[in-house]
Amino acid sequence: MPNLIYVSREKRKGTPHRFKAGALNVLLRVSHTMTNAPVVLTMDCDMYSNDPKTPLEALCYFLDPSKDSQNIAYIQYPQLFHGINKEDLYGAEFKFIFQINMTGFDGLVGPSHAGTGCFFRRGAFYGKPPSCTFEQSQSQNEKQAIQSNEVLARAHEVARCDFEAQTEWGSRLGYRYGSLVEDFYTGYLLQCQGWRSVFCLPKRPAFLGDAPMNLHDLLNQTQRWSMGVLDMAFSEYNPINYGSKILPFLQTLCYLHYAFWPIWCIPLFIYSILPQLAIIQSFPLFPKVSDPWCLLYIFSFIGAYCQELFEFILRGGTPRGWFNNQRAWIIRSLSSYIFGVIEYTLTKLHVSSSTFNVTNKVIDKEANTRYDKGMMEFGVESPFFYPISVVALVNLVALMGGIIKIIKNGGFEDLFVQLFLAGFGVLNSWPIYEAMFIRNDHGRMPLKITLRSIVIASMVYLASPLVF
């Protein structure tokens, strides 16, 4: 039987514990003193192995001489989840991030590190390829039993909370510090050192885990990711100044896409508010539908969405699942991304400090029943729900007001694009309207948020004449 060793690391006030990255580095050092195994598997607490042959698959990549295996730092398996309903209501599977985009990464230098379900070459944490300092030479403790006092004393020593002081741990050794998404950041820096990675997507899922089953937990998770990638985007090792000098051009673009993805909240928020307010004032912002230039906007919208739909279905998704996925992206952009950008900015201005919010792992039976029925969960008084509620109300009133104006005064050609945007917003906001005005279960929108959102939306409309 393999050894099972539980490690509880020391934490003290005044000494940064570096969250998950710090815990993983402690595990790296402790496991080195005890076994020094050449391959390390990282898994989150809510994940489990679904295929006992997975380690053999990973070893095949590490030992394959035909694939320049000495330069492979890690074998990344996708994050897959059990319990997600057929249409993936919240887009919690993140099919584009963990499956589709990683397949594209694999054709370049390799996929980014997803934080779990990953087999690492231990030597990758200690230097550039083919550095195998900790693999090629037997450590002294291999000749000793791991229960011996000497080995246990060394393990306690390297697990001390102040062990990393004045060392290169977190900068050149182990998991890298400096970002709340330490996994993504570490994988990026390993590739910048010359290491490669491999994406493995077997038919039978290698690992399965729990995904957030309510909207608040999902938004809380993506807010943390947003702050983490912004840490990377504005660090000295950002893909523009640092990565572009080392990585292939396309690989750099891939990392740039992720590093700045929270910034999507800015144009999306503008498109979800400004054209709708212009409808009320009968102010056209786009070319007439009869104008040839209008075809550019139509082609851009249809082309982007058709490409996403094609890729999503090609990866085993369904049209309804794709629609839910794009709606979840809009909701995240108008809530967690906005809060992530704001909190990151305040952190850099030293107004607040970054926190590592752990995703809730507890499953509520009633909420799970509603989830299985395809009902979104809004039962928490969360600030995330204010912007999406206000935007939903603005789009609804704009669509209704615009239709009335066109019936009375005409001007359909002038306002077609804006009416389409408002209608598209209403279509995506339907679960929000249900939660605010129709549902009476525990997952409905809290009354306080509904009333405040109505007041804020009214103030936005009253202020629209100042803009147009």
Secondary structure by P-SEA (a helix, b strand, c coil): ccbbbbbbbbbbcccccccaaaaaaaaaaaaaacccccbbbbbcccccccccaaaaaaaaaaaccccccccccbbbbccccccccccccccccccccccaaaaaaaaccccccccccbbbccccccccccccccccccccccccccccaaaaaaaaaaacccccccccccccccccccccaaaaaaaaaaaaabbbbbbbbcccccbbbbccccaaaaaaaaaaaaaaaaaaaaccccccccccccccaaaaaaaaaaaacccccaaaaaaacaaaaaaaaccccccccccaaaaaaaaaaaaaaaaaaaaaaaacccaaaaaaaaaaaaaaaacaaaaaaaaaaaaaaccbbbbbccccccccaaaaaaaaacccccccccccaaaaaaaaaaaaaaaaaaaaaaaccccccccaaaaaaaaaaaaaaaaaaaacccccccccccaaaaaaaaaaaaaaaaaccccc
